[in-house]
């Protein structure tokens, strides 16, 4: 098949917009609430009930070690607390603290939540077509076998406070996604 440079450019531009939207959302979340995407996801998962680290890891599709690191950071900030299970004293449960509830209540919706809501409105055939297309794109970019959680966030999943600070300082003023001056490549 012949290479259609216009179509290639259109696909790459669309991919760039997705990457940029994820990056902008991640930076806005860090700047406005001091949370990484995975930290916000953990807080949201704890909104209704306390969970063990293992159950929490299953709920957010991250490894238990990663969840433990994130919970440690959230606990240091006073956003979650650990407590012994009343039914099994060997189990440690993680729950939102009052400060964590306040932070969660004031934080913007996660990007993947908005996406999932809009995706659910599509017909089944369109959902299947998009899934197949994205899986093909991932394979074409040699990313088909990379381990990834269903989380739209940029930066490391196990971000340290120092890494979060660097992330914020790297782009001190964040343009809104509709600000075309922010990315001349759009």
C-alpha positions as CSV (number, residue, x, y, z in Angstrom):
1,X,0.0,0.0,0.0
2,X,1.1,3.5,-0.7
3,X,1.9,5.9,2.2
4,X,-0.7,8.6,2.5
5,X,1.3,11.3,4.3
6,X,-1.9,13.3,5.0
7,X,-3.5,10.3,6.8
8,X,-0.3,9.6,8.7
9,X,-0.1,13.2,9.9
10,X,-3.8,13.1,10.9
11,X,-3.3,10.0,13.0
12,X,-0.1,11.3,14.6
13,X,-1.8,14.6,15.4
14,X,-4.7,12.8,17.0
15,X,-2.3,10.7,19.1
16,X,-0.4,13.9,20.1
17,X,-3.7,15.5,21.2
18,X,-4.5,12.5,23.4
19,X,-1.0,12.5,24.9
20,X,-1.3,16.2,25.5
21,X,-4.8,16.0,27.1
22,X,-3.5,13.3,29.5
23,X,-0.4,15.4,30.3
24,X,-2.4,18.6,30.9
25,X,-5.0,16.8,33.1
26,X,-2.2,15.2,35.1
27,X,-0.4,18.6,35.6
28,X,-3.6,20.4,36.6
29,X,-4.5,17.7,39.1
30,X,-1.0,18.0,40.7
31,X,-1.1,21.8,40.7
32,X,-4.6,22.1,42.0
33,X,-4.7,19.3,44.6
34,X,-1.1,18.0,44.9
35,X,-2.3,14.6,43.7
36,X,-1.0,12.3,40.9
37,X,-3.6,10.4,38.9
38,X,-2.9,7.1,40.7
39,X,-3.2,8.9,44.1
40,X,-6.6,10.3,43.0
41,X,-7.7,6.9,41.8
42,X,-6.8,5.4,45.2
43,X,-8.8,8.1,47.0
44,X,-11.8,7.5,44.7
45,X,-11.6,3.7,45.3
46,X,-11.8,4.3,49.1
47,X,-14.7,6.7,48.9
48,X,-17.4,4.2,49.9
49,X,-15.5,1.8,52.2
50,X,-12.2,0.9,53.8
51,X,-10.3,-1.8,51.8
52,X,-7.3,-4.0,52.4
53,X,-4.2,-3.2,50.3
54,X,-4.8,-6.3,48.2
55,X,-8.5,-5.5,47.6
56,X,-7.5,-1.9,46.8
57,X,-4.9,-3.1,44.3
58,X,-7.5,-5.3,42.6
59,X,-10.0,-2.4,42.4
60,X,-7.6,0.0,40.7
61,X,-5.7,-2.5,38.6
62,X,-2.3,-1.7,40.1
63,X,0.2,-4.1,41.8
64,X,0.0,-4.4,45.5
65,X,3.5,-3.0,45.9
66,X,2.6,0.1,43.9
67,X,-0.6,0.6,45.9
68,X,1.4,0.2,49.1
69,X,3.8,2.9,48.0
70,X,1.0,5.2,47.0
71,X,-0.9,4.6,50.3
72,X,2.3,5.4,52.2
73,X,2.5,8.8,50.6
74,X,-1.2,9.5,51.1
75,X,-0.9,8.5,54.7
76,X,2.1,10.8,55.2
77,X,-0.1,13.7,53.9
78,X,-3.0,12.7,56.2
79,X,-5.4,11.7,53.4
80,X,-5.8,8.1,54.4
81,X,-5.4,6.1,57.6
82,X,-4.6,2.5,58.2
83,X,-6.6,0.5,60.8
84,X,-6.9,-3.1,61.9
85,X,-9.8,-5.1,60.6
86,X,-12.4,-5.7,63.3
87,X,-13.2,-9.1,62.0
88,X,-9.6,-10.2,61.4
89,X,-7.0,-8.4,63.5
90,X,-4.2,-9.6,61.2
91,X,-5.7,-7.6,58.2
92,X,-4.9,-3.9,57.8
93,X,-7.5,-1.8,56.2
94,X,-7.0,1.5,54.4
95,X,-9.7,4.2,54.7
96,X,-10.1,7.9,53.7
97,X,-9.4,10.4,56.5
98,X,-11.6,13.5,56.8
99,X,-8.9,15.4,54.9
100,X,-8.9,12.8,52.2
101,X,-12.7,13.1,51.8
102,X,-12.4,16.8,51.5
103,X,-9.6,16.5,48.9
104,X,-11.6,14.0,46.9
105,X,-14.8,16.1,47.1
106,X,-13.0,19.1,45.7
107,X,-10.9,17.3,43.1
108,X,-11.9,17.3,39.4
109,X,-13.2,14.1,37.8
110,X,-10.5,11.8,36.6
111,X,-9.9,11.9,32.8
112,X,-10.7,8.2,32.5
113,X,-14.0,8.8,34.2
114,X,-15.0,11.4,31.6
115,X,-13.8,9.1,28.8
116,X,-15.7,6.1,30.2
117,X,-18.9,8.1,30.4
118,X,-18.6,9.2,26.8
119,X,-17.4,5.8,25.6
120,X,-20.5,4.2,27.2
121,X,-22.7,6.4,25.0
122,X,-21.3,4.8,21.8
123,X,-22.9,1.9,20.0
124,X,-21.4,-1.5,20.7
125,X,-20.0,-1.7,17.1
126,X,-18.3,1.7,17.5
127,X,-16.8,0.7,20.9
128,X,-15.4,-2.5,19.3
129,X,-14.0,-0.5,16.3
130,X,-12.2,1.9,18.6
131,X,-10.8,-0.8,20.8
132,X,-9.5,-2.7,17.8
133,X,-8.0,0.4,16.3
134,X,-6.2,1.4,19.5
135,X,-4.9,-2.1,20.0
136,X,-3.5,-2.0,16.5
137,X,-1.9,1.4,17.1
138,X,-0.3,0.1,20.3
139,X,1.1,-2.9,18.4
140,X,2.3,-0.7,15.6
141,X,4.2,1.4,18.2
142,X,5.7,-1.7,19.8
143,X,3.6,-1.0,22.9
144,X,1.1,-3.9,22.6
145,X,2.8,-5.9,25.3
146,X,3.7,-3.2,27.7
147,X,2.2,-3.5,31.2
148,X,-0.4,-0.7,31.8
149,X,-3.2,0.0,34.1
150,X,-6.5,1.5,32.9
151,X,-5.4,4.9,34.1
152,X,-5.0,8.0,32.0
153,X,-2.1,9.8,33.8
154,X,1.3,11.0,32.8
155,X,4.4,10.6,34.9
156,X,5.5,7.7,37.1
157,X,2.8,5.7,38.9
158,X,5.0,5.6,42.0
159,X,5.7,9.3,42.1
160,X,7.7,10.5,45.1
161,X,7.0,14.0,46.5
162,X,10.2,15.2,44.8
163,X,9.1,13.8,41.4
164,X,5.7,15.5,41.8
165,X,7.4,18.8,42.6
166,X,9.7,18.5,39.5
167,X,6.6,17.7,37.4
168,X,4.9,20.8,38.6
169,X,8.0,23.0,38.2
170,X,8.6,21.7,34.7
171,X,5.5,23.6,33.5
172,X,4.6,26.2,36.1
173,X,1.8,27.7,34.0
174,X,-0.5,25.2,32.5
175,X,-2.6,26.3,29.4
176,X,-6.1,24.9,29.0
177,X,-6.5,22.2,26.4
178,X,-8.4,24.6,24.1
179,X,-5.5,27.1,24.2
180,X,-4.0,26.4,20.7
181,X,-1.0,28.7,21.4
182,X,0.1,26.2,24.1
183,X,1.1,23.6,21.5
184,X,2.1,24.9,18.0
185,X,2.0,21.3,16.8
186,X,-1.8,21.2,17.0
